[in-house]
Amino acid sequence: MKKFLHSLMAVLILGFGTTYSQDIVLNGSFEQWEDDMPVGWYSLFNFLGYQNVFQSSDAQHGTSSVELKPLYNSTFQYVIPSFLSSEGFPVTSAHPSLKGYFKGSASGEDTLYITITMMSGLEYVGGGGFLTGATAASWTPFTVPIYYQEKVVPDSAFIYILAGSDAETATEGTDYLIDNLHFEASAGINDLKQIAEHTIFPNPVRSELNVRFTIEESDVLKFDLVSPQGKTVKTSGKTNFHPGQNTFTMQVSSLKPGMYFLYINGEKYRFNEKVLISD
């Protein structure tokens, strides 16, 4: 039953085709509601009559926010995770991040997980994720960094919010509020230079990933290893690199085997590559 509901959720989410004219997060302050759901957003279990996404009068901005609260369901006989998906809405810039505020706490192994997917037509061009299990007694800001694969400006975006251990399991007692979702100013990715001369080795990698690259001008670079779900699993501090050949090393032995994306972003340069971590 869980797998069936999870599959149904995915089909319904991907079926959205509504478009809007403004380059803002659609109903990002959750002020507009209809039939127990925020306008422009979708909750499968609310739709099925098993509500675990609610309108709250406790707001960081405006008069309402959205509350995600996993609850035990006697019909399915398990605690249903609380998740919310936006309809696809248009964007006109390569925004560097999605920002917002959260409040609440998690029980057991639950977390609050927020992801954003940036598309150009039917092609995925970027995305990112934010994951926390923190307790926030007051409204707390969060940032979802958005990483782009190519120098392409996206034309639409999708946001997914989950309160639970994963899309199929959760613990009763988890309760998070979300409000005031908005984009940071445009990234201006078309002004950044690609690092043409670079080598990642070994790839596949088991323990130590090396990146050798050449740049013409000095730059401050940040290295992020991101899962296919948009979660940043390894990150470096910002490091200054000089003109010429440089080498950066990242330890990955603690990560699960699978495919990841390495994103290198600076003030002048950027590039990304797929990385395969082996057993």
C-alpha positions in Angstrom: 0.0 0.0 0.0 2.8 2.4 0.9 4.5 1.9 -2.5 1.2 2.3 -4.4 0.5 5.6 -2.6 4.1 6.8 -3.2 3.8 6.0 -7.0 0.4 7.7 -7.1 1.8 10.8 -5.5 4.6 11.0 -8.1 2.2 10.6 -11.0 -0.1 13.3 -9.7 2.8 15.7 -9.0 4.2 15.3 -12.5 0.8 15.8 -14.0 0.7 19.5 -13.1 0.8 21.9 -16.0 -0.5 25.2 -14.7 1.5 28.3 -15.6 1.7 31.8 -14.0 3.0 35.1 -15.2 5.1 36.3 -12.3 8.7 35.3 -11.5 8.0 34.6 -7.8 7.5 31.5 -5.7 3.8 30.7 -6.3 1.9 31.4 -3.1 5.2 31.3 -1.2 3.7 32.9 1.9 0.7 30.4 1.9 -1.9 33.2 2.2 -4.3 31.7 -0.3 -6.1 28.4 0.5 -8.8 26.4 -1.2 -10.3 23.0 -0.2 -7.8 22.6 2.7 -4.8 23.1 0.4 -2.7 26.1 -0.4 -3.4 27.4 -3.8 -0.8 26.4 -6.3 0.3 23.5 -4.1 -0.7 19.8 -3.8 -0.9 17.3 -1.0 -1.8 13.7 -2.0 -3.2 12.7 1.4 -5.2 15.9 1.8 -6.6 15.1 -1.6 -7.5 11.6 -0.5 -9.2 12.9 2.7 -6.4 12.0 5.2 -5.3 15.6 6.1 -1.8 16.1 7.4 -1.0 19.5 5.8 -2.8 22.4 7.5 -3.2 26.1 7.4 -1.7 27.8 10.5 -2.3 31.4 11.8 1.2 31.4 13.2 2.9 33.3 10.4 6.4 34.8 9.7 4.9 36.9 6.9 1.3 37.8 6.3 -1.5 36.0 8.2 -0.9 32.3 7.6 1.8 29.6 7.0 1.7 25.9 6.1 2.0 23.2 8.8 3.3 19.8 7.9 2.3 17.2 10.6 2.7 13.5 10.1 -0.3 11.6 11.7 -1.2 8.0 12.3 -3.8 6.7 9.9 -6.0 3.9 11.1 -7.0 2.9 7.5 -3.4 2.4 6.4 -2.2 1.5 9.9 1.0 3.6 9.9 2.1 7.2 10.4 1.8 9.0 7.1 4.6 11.4 6.2 3.4 15.0 5.5 4.5 16.3 2.1 3.6 19.2 -0.2 4.5 19.8 -3.8 4.2 23.0 -5.8 2.7 23.2 -9.2 5.3 24.2 -11.9 5.6 27.9 -11.9 7.7 30.1 -14.4 11.0 31.7 -13.6 13.1 34.0 -15.8 16.4 34.0 -13.9 19.0 31.5 -12.6 18.4 32.3 -8.9 21.3 31.1 -6.7 19.1 30.0 -3.8 15.6 29.6 -2.4 15.0 31.1 1.0 12.4 30.9 3.6 11.6 30.4 7.3 10.7 27.3 9.3 9.6 26.6 12.9 8.9 23.4 14.8 10.6 20.1 15.7 11.1 16.5 14.6 10.4 13.2 16.4 12.4 10.0 16.0 14.5 10.0 12.8 12.2 12.5 11.0 13.6 15.6 9.2 12.3 18.5 7.3 13.4 18.2 3.7 12.9 21.0 1.1 14.0 20.6 -2.5 13.7 22.7 -5.6 14.0 21.6 -9.2 14.8 24.1 -12.0 13.8 23.1 -15.6 14.3 24.5 -19.1 11.4 23.0 -21.1 11.5 19.3 -20.2 15.2 19.4 -19.3 16.5 19.4 -15.8 19.1 22.3 -15.5 19.5 22.7 -11.7 18.3 22.1 -8.2 19.2 21.9 -4.6 18.0 20.7 -1.2 17.8 21.7 2.5 17.6 19.1 5.3 17.2 19.6 9.0 16.0 17.8 12.1 16.6 20.9 14.3 14.1 22.2 16.8 13.2 25.9 16.2 11.1 27.5 18.8 10.9 30.7 16.8 10.9 31.5 13.1 14.3 30.5 11.7 15.7 31.4 8.2 16.9 28.7 5.9 18.6 28.7 2.5 18.4 26.1 -0.3 21.4 26.6 -2.6 20.6 26.0 -6.2 23.3 24.3 -8.4 23.1 24.6 -12.2 24.5 22.0 -14.6 24.7 24.2 -17.6 24.8 27.9 -18.6 21.1 27.8 -19.3 18.5 30.1 -17.7 15.6 28.0 -16.4 12.0 28.7 -17.4 10.1 26.8 -14.6 10.6 25.5 -11.1 9.1 22.9 -8.8 9.3 22.8 -5.0 8.8 19.7 -2.8 8.5 19.7 1.0 8.6 16.6 3.2 8.2 16.1 7.0 9.1 12.5 7.8 11.9 10.0 7.7 11.3 9.5 4.0 8.4 9.5 1.6 7.0 6.3 3.2 7.7 6.5 6.9 7.4 9.1 9.7 7.0 9.4 13.5 4.0 11.0 15.1 4.9 14.2 17.0 6.9 15.8 14.1 5.4 19.2 13.4 6.9 21.9 11.2 5.7 25.3 9.9 7.0 26.8 6.7 6.5 30.4 5.5 7.8 33.2 3.2 9.5 31.2 0.4 11.3 33.5 -1.9 14.2 33.6 -4.4 17.5 35.3 -3.9 18.5 37.7 -6.6 19.6 36.3 -10.0 22.9 34.4 -10.1 24.1 35.8 -13.4 25.5 32.5 -14.4 26.0 33.5 -18.0 28.7 35.9 -16.8 30.7 33.1 -15.2 33.5 31.3 -17.1 33.6 27.5 -17.5 36.8 25.8 -16.4 37.7 24.2 -19.7 40.8 22.4 -18.5 40.0 20.0 -15.7 40.4 16.4 -14.6 38.6 14.5 -11.9 40.4 11.3 -10.8 39.9 8.6 -9.9 36.3 8.4 -11.2 34.8 6.0 -10.1 36.3 6.8 -6.7 36.4 4.9 -3.4 38.0 7.2 -0.8 39.9 10.3 -2.1 38.6 12.4 -5.0 41.1 14.7 -6.7 40.2 17.6 -8.9 43.0 19.1 -11.1 42.1 22.3 -13.0 43.6 25.3 -14.7 42.3 28.9 -14.4 43.6 32.1 -16.0 42.7 34.4 -13.1 42.7 33.9 -9.4 39.3 33.1 -7.9 37.7 32.0 -4.6 36.0 28.6 -5.3 33.7 26.4 -3.3 33.3 22.6 -3.9 30.0 20.9 -3.3 29.2 17.2 -3.8 25.4 16.8 -4.2 23.2 13.7 -4.3 20.7 13.2 -7.2 18.0 14.3 -4.7 19.6 17.7 -4.4 21.1 17.1 -0.9 24.6 18.5 -0.3 26.6 15.6 1.2 30.1 17.1 1.2 31.1 20.8 1.0 34.3 22.8 1.2 35.0 26.2 2.6 35.7 29.0 0.1 39.3 28.7 -0.9 41.5 31.0 -2.9 43.1 29.5 -6.0 45.8 31.2 -8.1 46.2 31.4 -11.9 47.6 28.2 -13.4 47.2 24.6 -12.5 45.6 23.8 -9.1 44.6 20.6 -7.3 41.8 20.1 -4.8 41.2 16.9 -2.8 37.9 15.7 -1.1 37.5 12.7 1.1 34.4 10.6 0.1 35.0 7.3 1.9 32.1 7.9 4.3 29.5 8.3 1.5 27.3 5.6 0.2 28.1 4.2 -3.3 26.3 5.8 -6.2 26.2 8.7 -8.5 26.7 12.3 -7.3 27.3 15.7 -8.9 30.4 17.8 -8.1 29.7 21.5 -8.4 32.5 24.1 -8.3 31.4 27.7 -8.1 33.3 30.9 -7.7 33.1 34.6 -8.4 34.5 34.2 -11.9 34.5 30.4 -12.7 32.2 27.4 -12.5 32.0 23.8 -13.7 30.3 20.6 -12.7 30.9 16.9 -13.4 29.2 13.6 -12.5 31.1 11.5 -9.9 30.6 7.8 -9.2 31.5 6.5 -5.8 32.2 2.8 -5.8 32.1 0.1 -3.1 
